[in-house]
Amino acid sequence: MREDLLQRRQKVLGRAYRLFYESPVVPVRALGVEIIEADGSRLLDAYNNVPVVGHCHPRVVEAQCRQAAILNTHTRYLTEDIVRYAEKLLATFDEPLERSMFTCTGSEAIDLALRMARMPGRPQGIVISSHAYHGVTALAASVTPSLGASWQREPWIRTVTFPREINDEDRGEAFARIVREAIDDLQRSEFGFSALLLDMALASDGVWLEPEGLLGPASREAQAAGGIVIADEVQAGFCRTGTHFWGHQRQGVTPDLVVMGKSMANGLPVAGIVGTAELVDGFGSQGRYFNTYGGNPVCMAAAEAVLDVIKDECLLDHAGLVGAELQGGLRSVARASGARARVRGSGLFAAIEFADAKGELDPKACLRALNAYRRAGILVGQCGPDNTSIKIRPPLPFSRRNVEEIVAVTRDVLASEAAD
Ligand SMILES: Cc1ncc(COP(=O)(O)O)c(C=O)c1O
């Protein structure tokens, strides 16, 4: 079946799509943190943050089905669902974030945030991290250097590389100095400095979440220079880091705009921005914004159910407790393994970075590890410069038993790397 489907897929789908793993996953159903394949095999999902409260959570499924049977329309009519969701969502933020707007994808939300940051009359220059991923629309792709060779650097962009070999205490200040240089450079240019845009987990830069407050100094430099800070929470948000609901709260950042997506509705296309009244209303006063499917009642029902489940099932505390065991377990097997592997992360977000004998980042070792996890029945991903880290980022209901399973498999994976 796998081979036949693969051939049919190659005939009808665009070549830009890529499948994960040497042996592609053929999922037919999923529940909680488990995915079942067509041949009946069971996979532990340690990768997907979209089904944030677990695959096919019954309360989310019920909410979306119920709403689909009543009414599904758009945001140009006065319906309560979107207002109630916005109220609940905004309650998770600190002041001064008090306005929201909804899109279907994170890319559209990045696009919208950049349009707000670069409104007519404002400076145009944007500072981003050197391996960032922010999306696929033309504007989002322009702030996505992790596209590699196909990325076209716009003259109004400056990239900053996160300092790797600096100890925990000094890393935040060192990064702030690098950001300051990029801001100065933009300010000397015709573009000026508009915004610092950062993924709040720096996921594509290799996952940098320690120590708490890490990105505070850089964000304060940006705001002191008269710019705004855009926090991309597509990966870091929704309790992922185990200490705070939002990544920016952990990172010590007070953003002007926040972009979110993926986890918002457990798999339905919901994304959006939250921002200060000044920026969001300023954008609104310059023109209209309509997104046909963004914020529709079915999506809002699913998104509201996600927030309710997170609260009722205490998933922030859960991510903190189980996440601490995940981080501790991975670090201890990495130390004991003798492999050149370094673990980073917080809560239910971890990266295992591979290096070669010369200390250079090692994409081949990472790819071997990725497929070894797959063979052992665990889905993980890759991140970091040139895909040199294994990315572990499971649905939040990941249990202690699931942690034991992934730590045991990690021990085997790293043992074979050490022997390599
Ligand atoms: C940090 C980050 N920002 C933005 C996006 C774009 O979101 P979407 O794929 O929903 O367009 C992604 C997607 O992976 C992401 O990881």
The ligand as an SDF file (V2000), in Angstrom:
LIG
                    3D

 16 16  0  0  0  0  0  0  0  0999 V2000
    7.4520   29.6710   14.1940 C   0  0  0  0  0  0  0  0  0  0  0  0
    6.4940   29.5730   13.0370 C   0  0  0  0  0  0  0  0  0  0  0  0
    5.9380   30.6890   12.5540 N   0  0  0  0  0  0  0  0  0  0  0  0
    5.0590   30.6600   11.5240 C   0  0  0  0  0  0  0  0  0  0  0  0
    4.7170   29.4590   10.9170 C   0  0  0  0  0  0  0  0  0  0  0  0
    3.7660   29.4550    9.7610 C   0  0  0  0  0  0  0  0  0  0  0  0
    2.5550   28.8230   10.1060 O   0  0  0  0  0  0  0  0  0  0  0  0
    1.6540   28.1150    9.0030 P   0  0  0  0  0  0  0  0  0  0  0  0
    2.3260   26.8590    8.5610 O   0  0  0  0  0  0  0  0  0  0  0  0
    0.3450   27.8520    9.7250 O   0  0  0  0  0  0  0  0  0  0  0  0
    1.4630   29.0670    7.9010 O   0  0  0  0  0  0  0  0  0  0  0  0
    5.2760   28.2750   11.3980 C   0  0  0  0  0  0  0  0  0  0  0  0
    4.9420   26.9730   10.7700 C   0  0  0  0  0  0  0  0  0  0  0  0
    5.5820   25.9780   10.9520 O   0  0  0  0  0  0  0  0  0  0  0  0
    6.1900   28.3340   12.4900 C   0  0  0  0  0  0  0  0  0  0  0  0
    6.7420   27.2290   12.9860 O   0  0  0  0  0  0  0  0  0  0  0  0
  1  2  1  0
  2  3  1  0
  2 15  2  0
  3  4  2  0
  4  5  1  0
  5  6  1  0
  5 12  2  0
  6  7  1  0
  7  8  1  0
  8  9  2  0
  8 10  1  0
  8 11  1  0
 12 13  1  0
 12 15  1  0
 13 14  2  0
 15 16  1  0
M  END
$$$$
